[in-house]
């Protein structure tokens, strides 16, 4: 046991926050701390950092905090470089344990320093800039680099991804996974917690509850635990009511008075079971069906160019009924522009596109949530859906977390996230069959996000959406549309699969999901349709046999192209490792290896484009043969 808090209580400013809680860190565990706002997450980090002491408790055995040895603790603080005019290099090299420039230990430290600095999105030239030249968010990233270089035994991180873009957050995830010390983190980035955390502590009611696994496993286990606690509480209430009824029935009968007293004592001896706190999020269990089914093809675009004065990109795409597609890519590549074009709010610059038969569109963006009304939430909602009774309207609003008094608040008094939730509740209640959503969960807390995730999972219509919340994308999207460098790529699997493929490519920026065996099996299972006559080979029509032959040929071509791409990637990765280990790389003098590496990356890019074309051809044949 590296660090342990036993029966600790904390009351900063005299206000109890944590009461008689236990907390432990084993070895180099990666621990996430979660809980409602005000539950004490930051307070716990301050206790671990030594900034807050436990309350004095004469009934507690021992000091309350125990460590297996002397441990160093590092915590990320805001305004870490206030008033400092030094350069980044001066600041970060000051903490180097070895001052001899030619010492191997110093060389290893500088390698790690360069790796961290570029990993967080800085250019190598930025190390010579003064700290005052960087923004507050950039200074926080530099402070995190300094903390990671110090390698404390316990690393404390409070919202570490707040100032990071998606690429930097992914890089930090991979770094922390292999970090050789313990990490305790607080974050609202659920995808980050899922990737890094091995243990989750939930702070609830002043106590700390330990769960093994990442955030998704924690949520699953918590739901099981809640169900068990709810049943235990209901059993105790039933038994208490039964005993109370027996006492009331027999306490006035002389022949049964002793029996009544025994039952009263039995009731008093019953252990008290606390009623579990109700989940804030509401999880939809049934289906949310569109009012009109709509045609098989929801939207078709051919050589569609989107943009304003100049095209941002060109794409051809078909969206099938029931698909849930997440649109991802860097800022400024045209994601919102594409959604507005499909929603009919912007004209296309060239090409053609159309919606399918009987398609009804529900569109949401941040402007949709800027509603102002002096009506209450329930009045506003009933005005939009007059056919609903007040009870039905309240039940519907309650499912979207507008329960009780929340439904009686004025619409104008709601926060931005609450207004977004209300508009999305209206959209889903109107039951369109094609939802187009631009950042639907912005400014929402975790319970609200989880409520909408379950609603979109229960929705059986078609969804095309943009979001920067990676966990939300993972929970909702069944496939991805990726915009990058003026091109659009369709990825037929979910976000988790996409990320695993990126990691297998040694974290290169190439999208390249290869057609591996597991992918082929998954796609094959999607298109396989049981047929009673399938085993009778002679009865397969000629057209179907020809289609199967075309599929096999296209798949063989895709395999060959994918293998060539993998080979170039492998060679490029090996050369990069060898190159980065050389002294010439860090001095910026090894131009020959740089040229070789760039040549390999160019060949890999060409091979990937060929593989992508083969996959598109294979997909077209799949669609033809499945009609």
C-alpha positions as CSV (number, residue, x, y, z in Angstrom):
1,X,0.0,0.0,0.0
2,X,1.7,3.2,-1.2
3,X,-0.7,5.6,0.5
4,X,-3.8,5.2,2.7
5,X,-6.4,7.4,4.3
6,X,-8.3,5.6,7.1
7,X,-11.5,6.9,8.7
8,X,-10.7,10.5,7.6
9,X,-12.9,13.5,7.8
10,X,-12.3,17.0,6.2
11,X,-14.1,20.2,7.1
12,X,-12.5,23.1,5.4
13,X,-13.7,26.4,6.9
14,X,-15.8,24.4,9.4
15,X,-18.1,22.9,6.7
16,X,-18.0,19.1,6.6
17,X,-17.2,17.8,3.0
18,X,-15.8,14.3,3.6
19,X,-16.8,12.3,6.6
20,X,-15.1,9.1,7.9
21,X,-14.0,8.1,4.4
22,X,-11.3,5.6,3.4
23,X,-9.0,6.0,0.4
24,X,-6.0,4.0,-0.8
25,X,-3.4,4.0,-3.6
26,X,-1.7,0.7,-4.4
27,X,1.6,0.8,-6.3
28,X,1.4,2.8,-9.6
29,X,-2.4,2.7,-9.9
30,X,-4.1,5.2,-12.1
31,X,-7.1,6.5,-10.1
32,X,-10.0,8.7,-11.2
33,X,-12.1,10.6,-8.7
34,X,-15.7,11.4,-9.7
35,X,-18.7,12.8,-8.0
36,X,-21.3,15.5,-8.2
37,X,-20.3,19.2,-8.0
38,X,-19.5,19.9,-4.3
39,X,-18.9,16.3,-3.4
40,X,-15.3,17.0,-2.4
41,X,-13.1,16.0,-5.4
42,X,-10.8,19.0,-5.3
43,X,-10.8,18.8,-1.5
44,X,-9.5,15.2,-1.6
45,X,-6.7,16.2,-4.0
46,X,-5.7,19.0,-1.6
47,X,-5.6,16.4,1.2
48,X,-3.4,14.1,-0.8
49,X,-1.1,17.1,-1.7
50,X,-0.7,18.0,2.0
51,X,-2.5,21.3,1.6
52,X,-5.3,20.3,3.9
53,X,-5.1,18.2,7.1
54,X,-7.7,15.7,8.3
55,X,-9.9,16.8,11.1
56,X,-8.8,15.9,14.6
57,X,-10.8,12.8,15.7
58,X,-10.1,11.3,19.2
59,X,-12.1,8.2,18.3
60,X,-9.9,7.3,15.3
61,X,-7.2,4.7,15.7
62,X,-3.9,6.0,14.3
63,X,-3.0,9.2,12.5
64,X,-5.5,8.7,9.6
65,X,-2.9,8.8,6.9
66,X,-0.3,6.1,6.4
67,X,2.4,5.6,3.7
68,X,4.6,2.6,3.0
69,X,7.6,4.9,2.6
70,X,8.4,8.5,2.1
71,X,6.6,9.6,-1.0
72,X,6.8,12.7,-3.2
73,X,3.6,14.3,-4.4
74,X,3.2,16.7,-7.3
75,X,0.0,18.7,-8.1
76,X,-0.8,20.9,-11.0
77,X,-1.5,24.5,-9.9
78,X,-2.9,27.3,-11.9
79,X,-0.8,30.5,-12.4
80,X,2.3,28.4,-12.0
81,X,4.6,30.9,-13.7
82,X,3.1,34.2,-12.6
83,X,5.6,37.0,-13.2
84,X,8.3,34.7,-14.6
85,X,10.3,36.2,-17.5
86,X,12.5,33.1,-18.1
87,X,12.4,31.0,-21.2
88,X,10.7,27.7,-21.3
89,X,14.1,25.9,-21.7
90,X,15.5,27.8,-18.7
91,X,12.5,26.8,-16.6
92,X,12.3,23.2,-17.5
93,X,16.1,22.5,-17.5
94,X,16.4,24.0,-14.0
95,X,14.7,20.9,-12.6
96,X,17.2,18.5,-14.3
97,X,18.9,16.4,-11.7
98,X,22.2,16.5,-13.6
99,X,23.8,19.8,-14.5
100,X,26.7,18.3,-16.6
101,X,25.7,19.0,-20.3
102,X,27.5,15.9,-21.6
103,X,26.2,13.4,-19.0
104,X,24.0,10.5,-20.3
105,X,21.4,11.2,-17.6
106,X,21.2,14.8,-18.9
107,X,20.8,13.6,-22.5
108,X,18.0,11.2,-21.4
109,X,16.3,14.1,-19.5
110,X,16.4,16.4,-22.6
111,X,15.0,13.6,-24.8
112,X,12.1,13.2,-22.4
113,X,11.7,17.0,-22.3
114,X,11.6,17.3,-26.1
115,X,9.1,14.4,-26.3
116,X,6.8,15.9,-23.9
117,X,7.1,19.4,-25.3
118,X,6.3,18.4,-28.9
119,X,3.7,15.9,-27.7
120,X,1.6,18.7,-26.2
121,X,1.6,20.5,-29.6
122,X,4.5,22.9,-29.2
123,X,7.1,23.5,-31.9
124,X,10.7,22.9,-30.9
125,X,11.5,26.6,-31.6
126,X,9.0,27.5,-28.9
127,X,11.3,26.4,-26.1
128,X,13.3,29.6,-26.6
129,X,10.3,31.8,-26.0
130,X,9.7,33.6,-22.7
131,X,6.9,32.1,-20.5
132,X,5.1,35.5,-20.6
133,X,4.7,35.1,-24.4
134,X,2.4,32.1,-23.9
135,X,-1.4,32.2,-23.1
136,X,-2.7,31.0,-19.8
137,X,-3.7,27.7,-21.3
138,X,-0.3,27.2,-22.8
139,X,1.4,28.0,-19.5
140,X,-0.7,25.4,-17.8
141,X,0.5,22.8,-20.4
142,X,4.1,23.8,-19.7
143,X,3.5,23.5,-16.0
144,X,2.1,20.0,-16.6
145,X,5.3,19.2,-18.6
146,X,7.4,20.3,-15.7
147,X,5.4,18.2,-13.3
148,X,5.7,15.1,-15.6
149,X,9.4,15.6,-15.8
150,X,9.7,15.6,-12.0
151,X,8.1,12.2,-11.9
152,X,6.6,12.4,-8.4
153,X,5.5,9.2,-6.7
154,X,1.9,10.4,-6.7
155,X,0.8,12.7,-9.6
156,X,-2.3,14.8,-8.9
157,X,-4.2,16.2,-11.9
158,X,-7.3,18.4,-11.7
159,X,-9.0,18.7,-15.1
160,X,-5.7,18.0,-17.1
161,X,-7.5,18.1,-20.5
162,X,-9.1,21.5,-20.0
163,X,-6.6,23.3,-22.2
164,X,-5.7,20.4,-24.6
165,X,-6.9,19.9,-28.1
166,X,-8.0,16.4,-29.1
167,X,-4.5,15.3,-30.4
168,X,-2.8,16.5,-27.2
169,X,-5.4,14.8,-25.0
170,X,-4.9,11.5,-26.9
171,X,-1.1,11.9,-26.5
172,X,-1.4,12.5,-22.8
173,X,-3.6,9.4,-22.4
174,X,-1.0,7.2,-24.0
175,X,1.8,8.8,-21.9
176,X,-0.1,8.3,-18.6
177,X,-0.9,4.7,-19.4
178,X,2.9,3.9,-19.4
179,X,3.8,6.4,-16.6
180,X,5.7,4.5,-14.0
181,X,4.2,6.2,-10.9
182,X,0.7,6.6,-9.3
183,X,-1.8,9.1,-10.8
184,X,-4.9,10.5,-9.1
185,X,-7.0,12.6,-11.5
186,X,-10.3,14.6,-11.5
187,X,-11.8,15.2,-14.9
188,X,-15.1,15.6,-16.7
189,X,-13.6,14.1,-19.8
190,X,-15.1,10.6,-19.5
191,X,-13.3,9.3,-22.5
192,X,-10.0,10.3,-21.0
193,X,-10.9,8.6,-17.7
194,X,-12.0,5.5,-19.6
195,X,-8.6,5.3,-21.4
196,X,-6.4,6.0,-18.4
197,X,-8.1,5.0,-15.1
198,X,-7.7,1.5,-13.6
199,X,-9.6,2.4,-10.4
200,X,-12.5,4.9,-9.9
201,X,-13.4,6.4,-6.5
202,X,-16.8,8.0,-6.4
203,X,-17.4,10.6,-3.7
204,X,-21.0,10.4,-2.5
205,X,-22.6,11.5,0.8
206,X,-19.2,12.3,2.2
207,X,-17.9,8.8,1.6
208,X,-15.6,7.3,-1.0
209,X,-16.6,4.2,-2.9
210,X,-14.0,2.2,-4.8
211,X,-14.6,0.6,-8.2
212,X,-12.1,-1.4,-10.3
213,X,-11.9,-0.5,-14.0
214,X,-12.4,2.6,-16.1
215,X,-15.4,5.0,-16.2
216,X,-17.6,2.7,-18.3
217,X,-17.1,-0.2,-15.9
218,X,-17.7,2.1,-13.0
219,X,-21.1,3.2,-14.4
220,X,-22.1,-0.4,-15.0
221,X,-21.1,-1.5,-11.5
222,X,-22.7,1.5,-9.9
223,X,-26.0,0.6,-11.6
224,X,-25.8,-2.9,-10.2
225,X,-24.9,-1.6,-6.8
226,X,-27.8,0.9,-6.8
227,X,-30.2,-1.9,-7.8
228,X,-29.0,-4.1,-4.9
229,X,-29.1,-1.2,-2.4
230,X,-32.6,-0.3,-3.6
231,X,-33.8,-3.9,-3.1
232,X,-32.2,-4.1,0.4
233,X,-33.9,-0.8,1.4
234,X,-37.3,-2.0,0.0
235,X,-37.0,-5.3,1.9
236,X,-36.2,-3.5,5.1
237,X,-39.1,-1.1,4.7
238,X,-41.5,-4.1,4.0
239,X,-40.1,-6.0,7.1
240,X,-40.4,-2.9,9.3
241,X,-44.0,-2.3,8.1
242,X,-44.8,-5.9,8.8
243,X,-43.4,-5.8,12.3
244,X,-45.1,-2.5,13.0
245,X,-48.4,-3.9,11.9
246,X,-48.0,-7.0,14.2
247,X,-47.2,-4.7,17.2
248,X,-50.3,-2.5,16.5
249,X,-52.5,-5.5,16.1
250,X,-51.5,-7.4,19.3
251,X,-50.2,-4.8,21.8
252,X,-53.7,-4.3,23.4
253,X,-54.4,-8.0,23.7
254,X,-53.3,-9.3,27.1
255,X,-52.6,-12.8,25.8
256,X,-50.4,-11.4,23.0
257,X,-48.7,-8.5,24.8
258,X,-45.4,-10.4,25.2
259,X,-45.5,-11.4,21.5
260,X,-46.1,-7.7,20.6
261,X,-43.2,-6.6,22.8
262,X,-40.9,-9.2,21.2
263,X,-41.8,-7.9,17.7
264,X,-41.2,-4.3,18.8
265,X,-37.7,-5.2,20.1
266,X,-37.0,-7.1,16.9
267,X,-38.0,-4.0,14.9
268,X,-35.7,-1.9,17.0
269,X,-32.8,-4.3,16.6
270,X,-33.1,-4.2,12.8
271,X,-30.1,-2.5,11.2
272,X,-30.8,0.7,9.5
273,X,-30.4,0.6,5.7
274,X,-29.9,4.0,4.0
275,X,-32.0,4.7,1.0
276,X,-29.6,5.0,-2.0
277,X,-29.4,8.4,-3.7
278,X,-31.4,8.4,-6.9
279,X,-29.4,8.5,-10.1
280,X,-29.4,12.0,-11.6
281,X,-29.3,10.7,-15.1
282,X,-32.3,9.0,-16.7
283,X,-31.6,6.0,-18.8
284,X,-34.1,5.3,-21.6
285,X,-35.0,1.6,-21.8
286,X,-37.6,1.5,-24.6
287,X,-37.4,2.7,-28.2
288,X,-37.9,6.2,-29.5
289,X,-39.5,5.7,-32.9
290,X,-39.9,8.4,-35.6
291,X,-43.5,9.4,-36.4
292,X,-42.8,8.5,-40.1
293,X,-40.5,5.7,-41.1
294,X,-39.1,7.5,-44.2
295,X,-37.3,6.0,-47.3
296,X,-34.4,3.5,-47.2
297,X,-31.9,6.2,-48.4
298,X,-32.1,9.3,-46.2
299,X,-29.7,11.5,-48.1
300,X,-27.6,11.1,-51.3
301,X,-24.9,13.5,-52.4
302,X,-22.7,13.3,-55.5
303,X,-19.7,15.5,-56.0
304,X,-21.1,17.9,-53.4
305,X,-18.9,20.9,-52.8
306,X,-19.6,22.8,-49.6
307,X,-18.3,26.2,-48.3
308,X,-19.0,29.9,-48.6
309,X,-17.1,31.7,-51.4
310,X,-14.6,28.9,-51.9
311,X,-15.1,25.2,-51.5
312,X,-13.9,23.6,-48.2
313,X,-14.2,20.1,-49.6
314,X,-16.0,17.8,-52.0
315,X,-17.7,14.5,-51.2
316,X,-20.1,11.9,-52.4
317,X,-22.1,10.1,-49.8
318,X,-25.2,8.0,-49.2
319,X,-26.8,7.8,-45.7
320,X,-29.0,4.8,-45.1
321,X,-32.0,4.8,-42.8
322,X,-31.1,4.0,-39.2
323,X,-27.4,5.0,-39.4
324,X,-25.9,7.0,-36.6
325,X,-22.9,8.9,-38.0
326,X,-20.4,11.0,-36.0
327,X,-18.7,13.7,-38.0
328,X,-15.1,14.4,-36.7
329,X,-12.1,16.4,-37.8
330,X,-10.1,19.5,-36.9
331,X,-11.7,22.9,-36.5
332,X,-12.3,24.8,-39.7
333,X,-12.5,21.8,-42.1
334,X,-16.2,22.3,-42.8
335,X,-18.1,20.1,-40.3
336,X,-20.7,22.7,-39.4
337,X,-20.9,24.0,-42.9
338,X,-21.8,20.4,-44.1
339,X,-24.5,20.1,-41.5
340,X,-26.0,23.5,-42.5
341,X,-25.9,22.5,-46.2
342,X,-27.7,19.2,-45.6
343,X,-30.2,21.0,-43.3
344,X,-31.0,23.5,-46.2
345,X,-29.6,26.5,-44.4
346,X,-26.7,27.0,-46.8
347,X,-26.6,26.5,-50.6
348,X,-24.2,24.0,-52.1
349,X,-21.4,25.5,-54.2
350,X,-21.5,22.7,-56.7
351,X,-22.6,19.1,-57.2
352,X,-26.0,17.7,-56.3
353,X,-27.7,16.2,-53.3
354,X,-31.2,15.4,-52.1
355,X,-33.1,14.0,-49.2
356,X,-35.0,10.7,-49.6
357,X,-38.7,10.1,-49.6
358,X,-40.7,11.2,-46.6
359,X,-37.7,12.5,-44.7
360,X,-38.4,14.8,-41.8
361,X,-35.4,16.8,-40.5
362,X,-34.8,17.8,-36.9
363,X,-31.9,20.4,-36.8
364,X,-30.1,21.6,-33.7
365,X,-27.2,24.0,-33.2
366,X,-26.1,26.4,-30.5
367,X,-28.4,29.1,-31.9
368,X,-31.4,26.7,-31.5
369,X,-30.7,26.8,-27.7
370,X,-30.9,30.6,-27.4
371,X,-34.5,30.6,-26.6
372,X,-36.1,33.4,-24.5
373,X,-39.5,33.0,-22.9
374,X,-41.2,34.3,-19.8
375,X,-43.2,31.0,-19.7
376,X,-42.2,28.2,-17.4
377,X,-40.7,25.0,-18.8
378,X,-44.0,23.1,-18.5
379,X,-46.0,25.9,-20.0
380,X,-43.6,26.2,-22.9
381,X,-43.6,22.5,-23.6
382,X,-47.4,22.1,-23.4
383,X,-47.7,25.0,-25.8
384,X,-45.6,23.1,-28.3
385,X,-47.5,19.8,-27.8
386,X,-51.1,20.7,-26.9
387,X,-52.3,17.1,-27.4
388,X,-50.3,16.0,-24.3
389,X,-52.0,16.1,-20.8
390,X,-50.1,17.9,-18.1
391,X,-49.1,14.6,-16.5
392,X,-47.8,13.3,-19.8
393,X,-45.8,16.5,-20.4
394,X,-44.4,16.3,-16.9
395,X,-43.4,12.7,-17.3
396,X,-41.7,13.5,-20.6
397,X,-39.9,16.5,-19.1
398,X,-38.9,14.4,-16.1
399,X,-37.2,11.9,-18.4
400,X,-35.0,14.8,-19.6
401,X,-34.2,15.9,-16.0
402,X,-36.8,18.7,-15.7
403,X,-38.3,17.1,-12.6
404,X,-40.6,18.7,-10.0
405,X,-39.6,22.3,-9.4
406,X,-37.3,22.3,-12.4
407,X,-40.3,22.2,-14.7
408,X,-41.7,25.3,-13.0
409,X,-38.7,27.5,-13.7
410,X,-38.8,30.2,-16.3
411,X,-37.2,29.3,-19.6
412,X,-35.3,32.5,-19.6
413,X,-33.7,31.6,-16.3
414,X,-32.3,28.3,-17.6
415,X,-28.5,27.9,-18.2
416,X,-27.2,27.4,-21.7
417,X,-26.9,23.6,-21.2
418,X,-30.4,23.4,-19.7
419,X,-31.9,25.3,-22.7
420,X,-30.1,22.9,-25.0
421,X,-31.5,19.9,-23.1
422,X,-35.0,21.4,-23.4
423,X,-34.7,22.0,-27.2
424,X,-33.4,18.4,-27.7
425,X,-36.3,17.1,-25.6
426,X,-38.7,19.0,-27.9
427,X,-36.9,17.6,-31.0
428,X,-37.1,14.0,-29.8
429,X,-40.8,14.5,-28.8
430,X,-41.6,15.7,-32.3
431,X,-40.2,12.4,-33.7
432,X,-38.4,13.4,-36.9
433,X,-36.7,10.6,-38.8
434,X,-33.4,12.4,-39.5
435,X,-31.6,14.3,-36.7
436,X,-28.9,16.8,-37.7
437,X,-27.1,17.9,-34.5
438,X,-24.2,20.3,-34.1
439,X,-22.5,20.0,-30.6
440,X,-25.7,18.9,-28.8
441,X,-24.1,18.4,-25.4
442,X,-22.1,21.7,-25.1
443,X,-22.2,23.2,-21.5
444,X,-24.0,20.1,-20.1
445,X,-23.0,18.3,-17.0
446,X,-22.4,14.5,-17.0
447,X,-25.9,13.4,-15.9
448,X,-27.4,15.5,-18.7
449,X,-25.0,14.0,-21.2
450,X,-25.7,10.5,-20.1
451,X,-29.4,11.1,-20.3
452,X,-29.2,12.3,-23.9
453,X,-26.7,9.4,-24.8
454,X,-29.3,6.9,-23.7
455,X,-32.1,8.8,-25.6
456,X,-30.1,8.8,-28.9
457,X,-29.2,5.2,-28.4
458,X,-33.0,4.4,-28.0
459,X,-33.8,6.5,-31.0
460,X,-34.4,4.3,-34.1
461,X,-34.1,7.0,-36.7
462,X,-31.0,8.4,-38.5
463,X,-28.5,10.7,-36.8
464,X,-25.7,12.8,-38.3
465,X,-23.9,14.8,-35.6
466,X,-20.8,16.8,-34.7
467,X,-19.4,16.7,-31.2
468,X,-16.0,17.3,-29.5
469,X,-17.1,15.0,-26.6
470,X,-15.2,11.8,-27.4
471,X,-17.2,9.7,-25.0
472,X,-20.5,10.9,-26.4
473,X,-19.2,10.0,-29.9
474,X,-18.2,6.6,-28.7
475,X,-21.6,6.0,-27.1
476,X,-23.8,7.2,-29.9
477,X,-22.0,6.9,-33.3
478,X,-22.0,3.6,-35.1
479,X,-19.8,4.9,-37.9
480,X,-17.7,8.0,-38.6
481,X,-17.4,10.6,-41.3
482,X,-13.9,12.1,-41.1
483,X,-13.0,15.4,-42.6
484,X,-9.3,16.2,-42.9
485,X,-7.1,18.0,-45.3
486,X,-9.9,18.9,-47.7
487,X,-11.1,15.3,-48.0
488,X,-13.9,13.2,-46.5
489,X,-13.4,9.6,-45.4
490,X,-16.1,7.2,-44.3
491,X,-15.2,4.8,-41.5
492,X,-17.7,2.0,-41.0
493,X,-17.0,1.3,-37.3
494,X,-17.4,3.2,-34.0
495,X,-15.1,5.7,-32.4
496,X,-13.5,3.1,-30.0
497,X,-12.5,0.9,-33.0
498,X,-11.2,4.0,-34.8
499,X,-9.0,5.0,-31.9
500,X,-7.6,1.5,-31.5
501,X,-6.6,1.5,-35.1
502,X,-4.9,4.9,-34.7
503,X,-2.9,3.5,-31.7
504,X,-1.9,0.5,-33.7
505,X,-0.3,2.8,-36.2
506,X,2.1,4.1,-33.5
507,X,0.0,7.3,-33.1
508,X,0.6,8.6,-36.6
509,X,-1.8,11.1,-38.0
510,X,-2.8,8.8,-40.8
511,X,-6.5,7.8,-40.5
512,X,-5.8,4.4,-42.1
513,X,-8.0,1.7,-40.6
514,X,-6.8,-1.5,-42.2
515,X,-9.1,-4.2,-43.5
516,X,-8.0,-6.8,-40.9
517,X,-9.7,-10.1,-40.2
518,X,-11.8,-8.8,-37.3
519,X,-13.0,-5.9,-39.5
520,X,-13.9,-8.3,-42.4
521,X,-15.8,-10.6,-40.0
522,X,-17.7,-7.6,-38.6
523,X,-18.7,-6.3,-42.0
524,X,-19.6,-9.8,-43.2
525,X,-21.9,-10.3,-40.2
526,X,-23.7,-7.0,-41.0
527,X,-24.4,-8.1,-44.6
528,X,-25.1,-11.8,-43.9
529,X,-28.8,-12.6,-44.3
530,X,-30.0,-16.2,-43.4
531,X,-31.7,-17.9,-46.3
532,X,-33.3,-21.3,-46.2
533,X,-32.0,-22.2,-49.6
534,X,-28.5,-21.0,-49.1
535,X,-27.0,-24.4,-48.5
536,X,-28.3,-25.6,-51.9
537,X,-25.6,-24.2,-54.1
538,X,-27.2,-25.1,-57.4
539,X,-30.1,-22.8,-56.7
540,X,-28.1,-19.6,-56.2
541,X,-28.9,-17.3,-59.1
542,X,-26.3,-16.4,-61.6
543,X,-26.4,-12.7,-60.7
544,X,-25.8,-13.6,-57.0
545,X,-22.9,-15.9,-57.9
546,X,-21.4,-13.2,-60.1
547,X,-21.8,-10.7,-57.2
548,X,-20.0,-13.1,-54.8
549,X,-17.1,-13.4,-57.3
550,X,-16.8,-9.6,-57.6
551,X,-16.8,-9.3,-53.9
552,X,-14.0,-11.9,-53.5
553,X,-11.8,-10.2,-56.1
554,X,-12.4,-6.7,-54.6
555,X,-11.5,-8.1,-51.1
556,X,-8.3,-9.6,-52.4
557,X,-7.3,-6.3,-53.9
558,X,-8.1,-4.5,-50.7
559,X,-6.0,-7.1,-48.7
560,X,-3.1,-6.6,-51.0
561,X,-3.2,-2.8,-50.8
562,X,-3.7,-2.9,-47.1
563,X,-0.6,-5.2,-46.7
564,X,1.5,-2.8,-48.8
565,X,0.4,0.1,-46.6
566,X,1.2,-1.8,-43.4
567,X,4.7,-2.6,-44.7
568,X,5.5,1.0,-45.5
569,X,4.1,2.1,-42.1
570,X,6.2,-0.5,-40.3
571,X,9.3,0.6,-42.1
572,X,8.6,4.2,-41.3
573,X,7.9,3.5,-37.7
574,X,11.2,1.5,-37.3
575,X,13.2,4.2,-39.0
576,X,11.6,6.9,-36.7
577,X,12.5,5.0,-33.6
578,X,16.0,4.5,-34.8
579,X,16.3,8.2,-35.9
580,X,14.9,9.6,-32.6
581,X,17.4,7.6,-30.6
582,X,20.3,9.3,-32.4
583,X,22.1,12.3,-31.2
584,X,21.8,13.9,-34.6
585,X,18.0,13.9,-34.4
586,X,18.0,16.1,-31.2
587,X,20.6,18.4,-32.7
588,X,18.6,18.8,-35.9
589,X,21.5,17.7,-38.1
590,X,20.5,14.2,-39.4
591,X,19.0,15.4,-42.7
592,X,19.6,12.0,-44.5
593,X,17.4,10.0,-42.1
594,X,14.8,12.8,-42.2
595,X,14.6,12.5,-46.0
596,X,14.3,8.7,-45.8
597,X,11.5,9.0,-43.2
598,X,9.6,11.6,-45.3
599,X,10.0,9.3,-48.4
600,X,8.6,6.3,-46.5
601,X,5.7,8.4,-45.2
602,X,4.9,9.6,-48.7
603,X,4.9,6.0,-50.0
604,X,2.7,5.0,-47.0
605,X,0.3,7.8,-47.9
606,X,0.0,6.7,-51.5
607,X,-0.5,3.1,-50.4
608,X,-3.2,4.1,-48.0
609,X,-5.0,6.1,-50.7
610,X,-4.9,3.0,-52.9
611,X,-6.3,0.9,-50.1
612,X,-9.0,3.4,-49.4
613,X,-10.1,3.3,-53.1
614,X,-10.2,-0.5,-53.0
615,X,-12.4,-0.4,-49.8
616,X,-14.8,2.1,-51.4
617,X,-15.0,-0.2,-54.5
618,X,-15.6,-3.2,-52.2
619,X,-18.3,-1.2,-50.4
620,X,-20.1,-0.3,-53.6
621,X,-20.2,-3.9,-54.6
622,X,-21.6,-4.8,-51.2
623,X,-24.4,-2.4,-51.7
624,X,-25.1,-3.7,-55.2
625,X,-25.3,-7.3,-54.1
626,X,-27.5,-6.6,-51.1
627,X,-30.2,-4.9,-53.1
